[in-house]
Amino acid sequence: GGNVDAAVALSFSKAMHAALGSPPPLQQSDVHANTVMLLADEGSCWLVWAVGAKNPTDSNSAVETYWQLGPSEHGLSARLTLLEHLMYEPLFDALRTKQQLGYT
């Protein structure tokens, strides 16, 4: 559970909708499509998937990188979470503050 019970959360939601109105539904073109891809099961492989921007005049860009490290395992997951925790601040400092790049 959260900090409030379901009745309080529902009451809060109704008050917000009454005060702000309901947002319009997303257009189908604005819904992000999740994609799952099975990579080669022997050795290692590389996959680069370039996706064009919705607004071609926008000068912003991004790179998103994933490493698939085998089947999910609690020990490996714990070690990778610790590694991410140790790497986050130094990477953020180097990329965002010193090199003034976007978010990490």
Summary of the structure (lengths in Angstrom):
residues: 104
radius of gyration: 20.7
end to end distance: 30.2
largest distance: 56.4
contacts: 117
relative contact order: 0.05
helix: 41%
strand: 0%
